[in-house]
Amino acid sequence: NKRAFDIMLRRAAIVVVPIARRPHKMVVGTTTVAEALELGACLITTSTQLTEGWIRDGYNGVLVRAGDVAGYAKAIESVLGNETKRTQLRLNALDTVISRSSTEALVDGFTTVATLAYHDKFSKPTRCR
């Protein structure tokens, strides 16, 4: 269940999510990456256009080239052997989600509401009473 999964992500020393591209161009793993980041997990994942939009390698997660098994092994060893680094990656992951979510979501939300209100007000005939 979702709650148990979230607890496991929070408790894990590291969360490793290799992202795979399946037939028909379906990408598997990106939801888990987002959930891990949101929960402040120490995250190691595949470097893709999507993950690079949220994760800065070495700042709030560790990015590894797709298919680079040795790269994953090196990243895992590096992070597991350094508690200070794990803690900093976790804190920066949380900070990334909080700062991007609160600021960007509010701005986007207000922009959408303002745009809809503007178009609603000025695109329909109005009557003055």
C-alpha positions in Angstrom: 0.0 0.0 0.0 1.0 3.6 -0.5 1.6 4.4 3.2 3.9 1.4 3.7 5.8 2.4 0.5 6.3 5.9 1.8 7.6 4.7 5.1 10.1 2.4 3.3 11.3 5.3 1.2 11.8 7.5 4.3 13.6 4.8 6.2 15.9 3.7 3.4 19.6 4.7 3.6 19.4 5.2 -0.1 16.8 4.8 -2.8 18.0 3.6 -6.2 15.7 4.0 -9.1 17.0 3.0 -12.5 14.6 4.5 -15.1 13.7 2.1 -17.9 12.2 2.8 -21.3 9.7 0.1 -22.2 8.2 -0.8 -25.6 6.0 1.9 -27.0 8.2 4.5 -25.3 6.6 4.1 -21.9 9.0 5.3 -19.2 9.1 3.3 -15.9 10.4 4.7 -12.6 9.7 8.4 -12.9 6.8 8.4 -10.4 9.0 6.7 -7.8 11.7 9.3 -8.4 9.2 12.1 -7.7 7.9 10.3 -4.6 11.4 9.7 -3.3 12.4 13.3 -3.8 9.2 14.5 -2.2 9.9 12.4 0.9 13.5 13.6 1.2 15.1 10.2 0.2 18.8 10.0 -0.6 18.2 9.3 -4.3 20.3 7.6 -7.0 18.6 7.5 -10.4 19.1 7.6 -14.2 20.1 10.8 -15.8 17.2 11.7 -18.2 15.7 14.9 -19.5 13.0 14.6 -16.9 15.2 13.8 -13.9 17.7 16.6 -14.8 14.8 19.0 -14.6 14.6 18.3 -10.9 17.8 16.7 -9.8 21.2 18.4 -9.7 23.8 15.7 -9.6 25.6 15.7 -6.2 23.3 18.4 -4.8 19.9 16.8 -4.2 20.5 13.3 -5.7 23.0 11.4 -7.8 22.5 10.9 -11.5 23.9 7.9 -13.4 24.0 7.4 -17.2 21.4 4.9 -18.5 22.8 1.4 -18.6 25.9 2.3 -16.6 26.0 -0.6 -14.1 29.5 0.4 -12.9 28.3 4.0 -12.5 25.5 2.8 -10.3 27.8 0.7 -8.2 30.2 3.6 -7.7 27.4 5.9 -6.8 26.0 3.5 -4.3 29.4 2.9 -2.6 30.1 6.6 -2.5 26.8 7.5 -0.9 26.6 4.6 1.5 30.1 5.3 2.8 29.4 8.9 3.6 26.6 9.7 6.1 27.2 13.4 5.9 26.7 13.3 2.1 23.5 11.3 2.5 22.1 13.7 5.0 22.9 16.7 2.8 21.3 15.0 -0.3 18.2 14.4 1.7 17.9 17.9 3.0 18.6 19.4 -0.4 15.9 17.1 -1.9 13.3 18.3 0.5 14.4 21.9 0.0 14.1 21.5 -3.8 10.5 20.2 -3.5 9.4 22.8 -1.0 10.9 25.7 -2.8 9.8 24.7 -6.3 6.4 23.5 -5.3 5.4 26.4 -3.1 6.8 29.2 -5.4 6.1 27.7 -8.8 2.8 26.1 -7.9 1.5 29.4 -6.5 2.7 31.5 -9.4 1.3 29.0 -11.9 -2.0 28.8 -10.0 -2.4 32.5 -9.7 -1.5 33.0 -13.4 -4.0 30.4 -14.5 -6.7 31.9 -12.3 -5.9 35.5 -13.5 -5.9 34.4 -17.1 -9.2 32.6 -16.8 -10.8 35.5 -15.0 -9.5 38.0 -17.6 -10.8 35.9 -20.5 -14.0 35.2 -18.7 -14.6 38.9 -18.0 -13.6 40.3 -21.4 -14.6 37.6 -23.8 -18.3 37.6 -22.9 -20.7 40.4 -23.4 -21.5 42.2 -20.2 -24.4 44.4 -19.2 -24.1 47.5 -17.1 -27.0 48.0 -14.7 
